Amino acid sequence: MVITASGIGTATATCPAGKFAVGGGFQGLSADIASSLPVGGSATTPATGWQVNTLVLPLTEVTAFAVCAP
């Protein structure tokens, strides 16, 4: 997880080349989740990963996962 100066933590899971995110989510310990959403796509292409943003609290640990398909 990457922690920004604003106190927001970000975890991102990326699909392998040639695959796209059809879903995703997270597993966390003592986390206050701000958002969980697909990332990396555009208006004409599907998402290529999944990102989770969390408020950083003591003992915060978050893992993002992406469900990928061709």
Buried (B, 14 or more C-beta within 10 A) or exposed (E): BEEEEEEBBBBBBBBEEEBBBBEBBBEBEEBEBEEBEBBBEEEEEBBBBBBBBBEBEEEBEBBBBBBBEE
